[in-house]
Each structure stands twice: as C-alpha cells, then as structure tokens.
Amino acid sequence: MEEKQQQQKSARLDHKFTVELGDGWGRNFTIRSLGYGGSNKLRGMFNKPLMHSRPGGSPAIEGKMSEIPDIPGVHIDVDCRKKTVTLRDPLINDQPRVDAINRVLRKANLAEDHSTPTPVTHQLDDDKLKTFLFELLRMGDAVHLREGTIPTVAEIDAAPGFELWDPGNQSQSTPKYKKDFDAYRATLERAGRL
C-alpha cells in the first residue's frame, strides 16, 4: 500500500522546464542545493533596459560599459521525471557576442575574458530535487520561465522526499531535513544553548 502511494506521489512531478536567472541588477546567483563549488554560482542576465528601469538607473553601465551587449543568464534545464538539472550557458554557440563582451570588458579593465563553460548535468535524488525546486521558487522574480511549467508548491510538497535543511552540511549534530528543525531548536533551548 505504501509503495503504491509513493508511486502516485512521484507520478505528480513529470515537469520538464527551462528557466533563466536575472533580477535587473546583473548579478550572479548561488544555488546551494546543487552543492558547493564553481558550478553552483550562476551568471544572471545583464539587460541594459531592465537595469536602467531600476530606481536611480544604473551608473554601472555608463561610460566604458555602455557598449556592452545584453548578456543572457545561465539557463537551467530541469527534468523532474529523470531528476536531472542541467546548467548551460546560452552563449556557447554565440561567439560573436562573446567576442563583443570580451572587447568591452578588456577596454574597461573589469574582468578577464568571458568564456562559455561546458554544460553540467546534476543527477539528484528525491531530497535534493525537492530542495532545489523549493530554492528555485524562493528566488521569485529572478526566475524567468523560458519553456515548460514549473511545479507548484503543492505539487513539490506531494512529491517523494524531504526538503534538506542545509544541503551542504555533513554534520551529524544538526538536522538533515527542514521538517526536523523545530524539534532541534527546542532541544537547544531546553539545554540552554539558545
């Protein structure tokens, strides 16, 4: 009976979608649920009209930087059924734009040459997929849907697995799952450690 319920739950997450990150500030994003290291820091989109529409405009794109073309954010392809998350740079097949970006960056002495990394696919388990999906939803307006449908909170909640409290934490003394945090906090309070 329990196995049948698990199968029904997992059948709910058939979603396959692509998102791009960007918040109007041209900054990078960290996806903690994908682990610690270089692949979890992702470039957000750099869009001049969006940056100029912010309150106060954007002095960062004046002067030498005014020639920089718009830069797409890293695309994230998610296949919930396969439990995979692929990070890919849409500039990988746009060498003319990469060259234009590099010319401006060199002229402004702001950074080393921009390069387009090879796509990276993360194979997730139920807990990590659920944690990743919740993390993506918490990013709000910084997540731009490019294709497909993102699961709702209710659909993610009903899926198998539990949301991790701190995806990178290997400690045995802190809770593994978010659902266990209140009990952990109560224990610390009783022990006078909070």
GUTORKOL-913030 format. One record per residue (C-alpha): z, x, y; residue number from 0. Coordinates in steps of 0.02 Angstrom, whole numbers, plus 32768, in hexadecimal, padded with zeros to 4 digits. Example, Ala and Ser with C-alpha at 12.3 -4.5 7.8 and 13.67 -1.06 7.14 Angstrom:
# GUTORKOL-913030
SITE    c3    c1    c2    i
SITE  8186  8267  7F1F    0
SITE  8165  82AC  7FCB    1
This chain:
# GUTORKOL-913030
SITE    c3    c1    c2    i
SITE  8000  8000  8000    0
SITE  8031  808A  807B    1
SITE  7F92  80EC  8052    2
SITE  7F29  8051  8079    3
SITE  7F7F  803E  8122    4
SITE  7F5C  80F6  8149    5
SITE  7EA3  80DB  811F    6
SITE  7E9C  8042  8191    7
SITE  7EEE  80A6  821C    8
SITE  7E77  8139  820D    9
SITE  7DDF  80C5  820B   10
SITE  7E0D  8092  82BC   11
SITE  7DE0  813C  8307   12
SITE  7D25  8145  82EE   13
SITE  7D07  8178  83A3   14
SITE  7C8C  81FF  83CE   15
SITE  7C80  822E  8486   16
SITE  7C5E  82B6  8506   17
SITE  7CC1  82D4  85A5   18
SITE  7CB4  834E  8635   19
SITE  7D4B  8389  8697   20
SITE  7D50  838B  8754   21
SITE  7DC7  834E  87DB   22
SITE  7D73  8372  8881   23
SITE  7DD2  8414  889A   24
SITE  7D5F  8485  8833   25
SITE  7DEE  84C6  87CA   26
SITE  7E06  84F1  8713   27
SITE  7E67  8489  8695   28
SITE  7EDA  84B7  8607   29
SITE  7ED5  8455  8564   30
SITE  7F7A  8482  8510   31
SITE  7F59  841F  8472   32
SITE  7EC9  8492  8444   33
SITE  7F3B  852A  843B   34
SITE  7F62  85BE  84A7   35
SITE  7EDE  863D  84D0   36
SITE  7E3B  8649  852E   37
SITE  7DEA  85AD  84E6   38
SITE  7E6A  8534  852D   39
SITE  7E47  855C  85E5   40
SITE  7DAE  84FA  8617   41
SITE  7D42  84FF  86B3   42
SITE  7D40  845C  8712   43
SITE  7CA6  8423  8771   44
SITE  7C84  846D  881D   45
SITE  7C2F  83E6  8883   46
SITE  7C17  8404  893E   47
SITE  7C05  834E  8975   48
SITE  7C9F  831F  8911   49
SITE  7D01  83B1  895B   50
SITE  7CCA  8385  8A0D   51
SITE  7D03  82D1  89F4   52
SITE  7DB8  8309  89D7   53
SITE  7E31  82F0  8A67   54
SITE  7E1B  8388  8AD8   55
SITE  7D75  83B9  8A89   56
SITE  7D6B  845F  8A2F   57
SITE  7D6E  8502  8A8F   58
SITE  7D58  855A  89E6   59
SITE  7C9E  8532  89E5   60
SITE  7C76  8567  8A96   61
SITE  7C26  860D  8AC5   62
SITE  7BE6  8675  8A34   63
SITE  7C14  85F0  89B5   64
SITE  7BA8  856B  8A0B   65
SITE  7B13  85A7  89A5   66
SITE  7B63  858B  88FC   67
SITE  7B11  8503  8894   68
SITE  7B75  8479  8843   69
SITE  7BC1  84B7  87A1   70
SITE  7BE0  843F  8710   71
SITE  7C88  8441  86BA   72
SITE  7C99  846F  8604   73
SITE  7C65  83E0  8593   74
SITE  7CDA  83A8  8509   75
SITE  7C89  8354  8473   76
SITE  7D06  82F2  840B   77
SITE  7CE5  82A9  835E   78
SITE  7D81  824A  832C   79
SITE  7D42  8223  827D   80
SITE  7D24  82DC  8257   81
SITE  7DBD  830E  82BF   82
SITE  7D5A  8390  8320   83
SITE  7D5A  83C3  83D7   84
SITE  7CCB  8431  8413   85
SITE  7CD4  848A  84BA   86
SITE  7C29  84B6  8501   87
SITE  7BE6  84F5  85A5   88
SITE  7B52  848B  85E1   89
SITE  7B10  8524  863D   90
SITE  7AEA  857C  8599   91
SITE  7A33  8546  85A7   92
SITE  7A25  8551  8665   93
SITE  7A10  860B  868C   94
SITE  79C3  85ED  8739   95
SITE  7A60  8592  8772   96
SITE  7AD0  8618  8724   97
SITE  7A6D  869C  8784   98
SITE  7A81  863A  8827   99
SITE  7B3D  862A  880A  100
SITE  7B4C  86E4  87E8  101
SITE  7AEA  8712  8886  102
SITE  7B63  86AD  88F1  103
SITE  7BFE  86EE  8899  104
SITE  7BC5  87A3  88AD  105
SITE  7B99  8788  8964  106
SITE  7C45  873C  8984  107
SITE  7C9E  87C2  891D  108
SITE  7D00  8736  88C9  109
SITE  7CEA  874F  880F  110
SITE  7C91  87A8  8786  111
SITE  7BF0  8761  8743  112
SITE  7BFA  86B2  86FC  113
SITE  7BCC  86AE  8645  114
SITE  7BB1  861E  85CF  115
SITE  7C21  8629  8537  116
SITE  7BE8  85F6  848A  117
SITE  7C22  8546  845A  118
SITE  7CCA  8543  83FF  119
SITE  7CF9  84BB  8383  120
SITE  7DAE  8495  835A  121
SITE  7DD5  843E  82B5  122
SITE  7E71  83D4  82D2  123
SITE  7EEC  837C  8260  124
SITE  7F2B  82CC  8282  125
SITE  7FBD  8307  82F0  126
SITE  7F52  837C  8359  127
SITE  7EC7  82FC  8370  128
SITE  7F43  8278  83AA  129
SITE  7F96  82F6  8420  130
SITE  7EED  832E  8465  131
SITE  7EB4  827A  8486  132
SITE  7F55  824F  84E0  133
SITE  7F48  82EF  8547  134
SITE  7E96  82C1  8577  135
SITE  7ECB  8212  85AE  136
SITE  7F59  825B  8618  137
SITE  7ED8  82C0  867A  138
SITE  7EA0  821B  86C8  139
SITE  7E14  8227  8749  140
SITE  7DF3  82DD  871C  141
SITE  7D9E  82A2  867B  142
SITE  7CEB  8268  8694  143
SITE  7C9F  820D  8600  144
SITE  7BED  8248  85DF  145
SITE  7BC9  81F0  853B  146
SITE  7C1F  817B  84C0  147
SITE  7CC8  8126  84CE  148
SITE  7D75  8173  84DE  149
SITE  7DF7  811D  8470  150
SITE  7E7C  80B5  84C7  151
SITE  7F36  80DC  84C4  152
SITE  7F4F  8050  8444  153
SITE  7EC6  8095  83D3  154
SITE  7F0D  8146  83DC  155
SITE  7FBC  8104  83BC  156
SITE  7F81  80A7  8320  157
SITE  7F29  8142  82D9  158
SITE  7F7F  81AD  8256  159
SITE  7FEC  823E  828C  160
SITE  806B  825A  8316  161
SITE  805B  82A1  83C4  162
SITE  809E  8353  83CB  163
SITE  812A  8375  8448  164
SITE  80EE  8424  8473  165
SITE  804D  8453  8418  166
SITE  8066  8510  8428  167
SITE  811F  8516  83FB  168
SITE  8148  8562  8352  169
SITE  8205  8556  8369  170
SITE  826A  8503  82E1  171
SITE  82F3  84D3  835E  172
SITE  828E  845B  83C9  173
SITE  823C  83B7  8395  174
SITE  818E  83C0  834B  175
SITE  815C  8310  837E  176
SITE  816D  82B3  8422  177
SITE  81BD  8221  83C7  178
SITE  8251  8293  8399  179
SITE  8277  82D1  8448  180
SITE  82F7  824B  8479  181
SITE  8362  8271  83E0  182
SITE  8355  832C  8405  183
SITE  838B  8311  84B9  184
SITE  841E  82A4  8482  185
SITE  8456  832F  840B  186
SITE  8450  83AF  8499  187
SITE  84B3  833B  850B  188
SITE  8539  831F  8486  189
SITE  8546  83DB  846F  190
SITE  8559  83F2  852C  191
SITE  84BA  8458  8539  192
SITE  8469  83E8  85BB  193
